[in-house]
């Protein structure tokens, strides 16, 4: 009997050792590494370099919204490289020391880390230094581009797959140009955009007073006809009573939305009351810096349409989180986008993931890409292939990461002196 127990014990021990060996050989981490190696993809990467490129371009004439016109375009481009040779690109704006925060604080956090560890890096980037949304956004966009390239997936595919392959575009157009009268410039510009295939477009208002702006947009409506969707942006130039009065006129002209007519600062105060005062949809929120700041305005319904910007509010996941919160309150999300090709590509990826705002017998409001149509080398020249408008839509890039290729030589050409 003792021999039998001994033999059983030896048999169990040898069986357990054999099983452990099999389990070790077939562990998930080992399987992942072997699968990655078979596909030529790294199972581990190390960030070796974080670079920032402040770029600038001089315009022939000053232009801009109601509150200011300038003759320069700016952007802050971020590149994150790894030991494997893979790299990712991001974009933000250098306002309030954004570049210094990235260089002095976020770069040391990222160096030596594995860019595939998304959740860990997300926490680290937001944790210290008051979580600057612009600085985090530039790095987050580059990390998403890098992860997608490492995994061979587009950003949309990393989030479970797109809901649409193309996105409706509205032209961000009809800025105030120094030396030109809006009455003469804007209707002709709108007609040309409609001829190019744009089904929606946004007009700048707020600089010249209620009566003059109204006369201009009436001419624009006549120029493009009833089927083109019109939006307008007051850029915070109006008082509350002016915004209510003007908004009621926009309702009569069947405008889609009225964007940020009263000042953003401090903290979009008064927007909840403005939204309740008008039937036209009030849109806003481009200045939001995180899901935390967005939550307050979603709960109190400051906007009918919320507009987080992927290059300003913390990045890709932050915009998606905000969109999901807004959806619970039946608030539409139309991401703000006024930058270069990188932000355009990131916003296209995001818009491919967002649901139709409402589905009923009459259909719903699909996501739209805000597309800056003014002179911008950071949109047109730094990419190897420009975006192409097709019947009012732009295709969502299908390549890995953001799906676009950047010409670094051109980026360096525009470095701010």
N, C-alpha and C positions, 0 to 999 in steps of 0.2 A: 504493500500500500504506500509506504514511504517512497519507494522508487517511482510509483505512479505519480504521486504528488510532485516529486522532483522533476519528472519528465514533463509534466504539465506546466510547471513553473518555468522550466527552461524553454518550452515551446511558446508559452505566452510572451516571455521576454524576447525571444528571437523574432516572433511575429510582430510585436510592438516596434522593435527596432527597424524591422523591414518596412512597416507602415509609415513610421516617422520619416524614413528615408524617401519613400514614395511621395509623402506629403511635402517634404522639403523640395523635392524635385519638381513638384507640380504646384508650388505656392503661387498665389496671384501675382506677386511682385516679379517672380522669375518668369512667369508666363508673359506678363506685360513686357518685360525687357526683351524676351526672345521674340515676341511678336513685333515689337518696335524695330529690333535689329533686322528682322526679315524684311520689313518694309523700308528699311533705311532711315528710320526715325529715331531720334534720341529719347531714351527713357529718363535721362537727367541732363539738365543744362545748367550752366552757371553764367550769371550776368557779369560781364567783364567791363562794360563801359556804358555810361549814360551821358549823352551829349545834348546840348540845347543850342538851337540856331535861331537867334532873333533876326527876322528878315523884314525888309522894308522896300517899298516901291513908290516912286514919285509919279503922281498922276499929272496929266497935262493941265487939268483945271480942278479947282476945289469943288467937291460935291459932297452930299451927305443928307441926313434927315433934317427935320425941322429945327432941331436945337443947335446943330453945328454942321459946318462944312469944312472939310480938310483936303489937302492935296497929297496925302500919303496913305498907303495901306500898310498895315503891320500884321505880323503873325509871329508866334513862337512855336517852332517845330522841335520835336523831341525824337531822338533816336536811341534805342536801347539795344546793345549788342551782346552776344554770348560767345563762349569759348568754341562753339561749334561752327561759327561763321554766320549763323542765323541772326537776324535783327528785325526789329519792329519800329514803325514810325507812328508818332502821335502829334497832335496839334492843340494849342491853347492860345491864350493871349497874355502878354507880359504887362499886367496891370497890378499895381500894388505890390510889386516885388515878386511876381510869380517866378521869374527865372532864378532869382536868388534863393527862393524856397526850394526849388528843385535841385539846384547845384549844391547848396550848403546843407540841406536837411534830408531830402528824399533820395538823392544819389547815394549817400553813405548807407541808407537803409537797403537799397536795392543791390548794391555791389556784392557779389559773392553768393547771391540767392538764386534759387531755381525758379525761373519765370513760369513754370508749369504749376507752381503751388499758388494758385489764384487766391484762394480764401485767406491764406496766411499773409500774402503780400498786401491784399486789400485792407486787412486789419492794421498792418504795420504802417501803411501809407496814411490812413485816416487817424491813427492813434495820436501821435504827437503834434505839436505846433498848430493846434487849433483846427486841424483838418482843412487846409485851404483847398476849396473845391476846384479852382482853376489849375493849381499845381498838380493835384491828384489826377485831374482829368487828362492832362497831357501825358502823364506817365501811364495811366490806365489804358488809354487808347493804344499807346505803343506796345504795352504788354499784351493786349488782346490781339494785335496784329502779329506779334511774335509767337504767341501760343498757337494761333491758327496756322502759322507757317510750320511750326514744329509738329503739329498734329495732322497737317494736311487737310484742314477744315476751314471753311469761311466762318466769320464771327456768327452769322445766323445759324449755321449748322452746329456750332458749339453750344448754342442755346436751344437746340432741339429741332431746328429746321424752319425755313421761312414759310409764311402764309401766302406770300405773293412773290412773283419773280420780277415784277416791275412796279415802280412807284409813280403815282401822279405827281406832277411838278407844278409849283406855282412860282412864277418869276418874281423875285424881289427886285423891283424896278422903280422907275419914275422918282428918282432922288431929285433933290433940289441941286441945280448946277449953277455955280456963280456966273452971272452974266447972261443967264437965259430965263425967259418967262415960262412958268409952268403951263400957262394957257396955250402957248405955242409948241412947247416941247412934249408934254405928257400925252396928249391925245394921239399924236403921230407915233410916239414910241409904243403906246399900247396897241395901236393898229398893226405896227410892224411885228410885235411879239405874237399877236394872234395869227398873223400870216406865217410866222415861223412854226406854229403848231402848239403854242402854249394855250391850255384850256383854263388856266387860272393865273392871276397876277395880283401883286400888291403895290399900292400907291402910297407914297409919303404924303402926309397932310399935317397941318398944325402950325405952319410958319406964317402964312399970310392972312389969317383970320377966317372966320366962319363963312362969310359970303363968297370970298374969292375962292377958297378951297372947294366949296360946294359947286361953283360954276365950272371949275376945272374937272371935277369928277363926273359931272353931268355930261360934259363933252367926251370924257373917256368912255362912259357907258354907251354913248351914241356911236363912238368909233369902233367898239368891239362887238356891239350887239348884245342881246339878252342872254346868250348861252355861255358866255365866258364868266367864270366865277371871279368876282372882285373882292379883294381884301384891302384894308387900309391900316396904316400904322401912324399914330400920332406922336410916338416917341416921347411921351411925357410932357408935351408942350402945352396942353390945355388945362384950364382950371376945371373943377368938378362941374359947375353949371354949364361951361362951354362944351364939355364932353357930352353931357346929357342932351343939350340942344342939338349938337352936331350928330350925335348918335341916332336921334329920332329921324333926321333927314336921311341918314344912311339906310335906315330900315325901309324907307320909301323907295330907295334905289336898289333894293334887294342885294345889299352887300353881305358877304358871307360872315365876316367878323370885323371887329374894331379892336385893333391891338394897342395896348398900353397907352391910352390917350392922356392919362394923368401921371404925374411923376412916380417912379419906382420907389424913391426914397422918401421917408424911412419905411422900409419893409412893406412896400405895397399898401400902405395905409389908405383906406377909403375904397379899395377895389371891390370889396364885398357889397358895399352900399351901391356903387356904380352898377355892378352886375344886376342888382335887384331893380335898378331904376330904368333899365333898358331892355327891350325885347331882342335887339341884335346881340349876337354872341360876343362877349368880351373875352379877348385872349390876352395872355400875359404869363410872365414867369421866367423870361430868359435870364434874369439876374439871380434866380435861385441857385444856391451853391451846394445843395445836398437834399437828400430825401427828408431830412429833419425840417429844413426850412419849407419844403414843399408841403409837408403834412399839414401844417397850420392853415395854409391857404386852401388846401383841398377840403379840410373839415369845415371851414367857414365859407366855402364856395366863393372865394375871391374872383375866380375865373370860370367861365363856361368852357373855355379851352385852355389847357395848361401847356406851357411851352418850355420845358427844360431843355438846355443846350448841352450836348454831350461833351463839348470842349470846355465848358464852364462849371458844370455842377457835379463833377466827380467821376464822369466816365460812363461806360456802357451799362454796367449793371445798375448804376444809380438811376439812369433814365428809365430803364425797364421797371425798376422798383416803383418809381414815381408813377409810371403809367398804370401799373397794376393797382396802386392805391387809388388813383383817379378813377379807374374803371369801376371800383366798388361804389363810388359816389355818382356814377354816370356822368363823369366829366371827361370830355374828349382830350386826347393828347396829340399835339402836333409839335414835334421837337423844333425848337428854334435852330437856325443854321445860317450863319453869316461869316464865312471863313474861306478856307482853301479846300483843295481836293481831298485832303485827309478827313476833315470834318464832314464833307459831303459824303464820302464813302462810308464813314462810320454811321452817319444818319440814314443813309440808304439801307445799311444792314439792320439798323434798329426799326425803321419803318416796315421792313419786310416781316418783322416779328409781331408788330402791333395788330390787334384785331380791328375789324370794321367797327366804327363807333356804335352804330345802331343797325339792326337788321329787322326789317319789317316788309310789308307788302310793297312799299315804295323804294326799297333798297336802303343802303346805309352810306355813311360818310367814311370813305376809305382814307388811310393816312396819306399825307402829302409831304413832299420834300420842298423846303424853302430853298430856292436856287438863285443866288446872287448873279445877275447877268452883267454887272459892270466890269470894267477892266481889272483883271486880277491874275497876275502871273502865278500866284500860289495855288490857283485853281487850274490854270491851263498849261503852264510851262513846266512845272515840276513833275508832272506825270508823263509816263511814256505813251499813254493812250487817254485822250480826253473823254469825258462823258458825252453821250450823244442823245439828244432828244428825239424820241420816236412817237409821233402822234400824241404828244402831251405827256409822255412817260419817259423815265430813264430806267434801264435795266439794272437790277441789283447785281453787283460784281459777284462772280462765282468762285474766283480764285481763293487761295488760302488767306486767312487773316482778313484784312480789310478788302482784299481783292484787287488792289492796285499796286503798281510799281512806281517808285519814286526815283527821280534822277538827282542824285546827291550833288553833282556838279552844278546843277541849276540852283539848288538850294543855297549852295555856297556863293553863287554869283550874286544873290540878293541879300547877303549878310549885311546887317545894319553897320554902317561905318562908325 
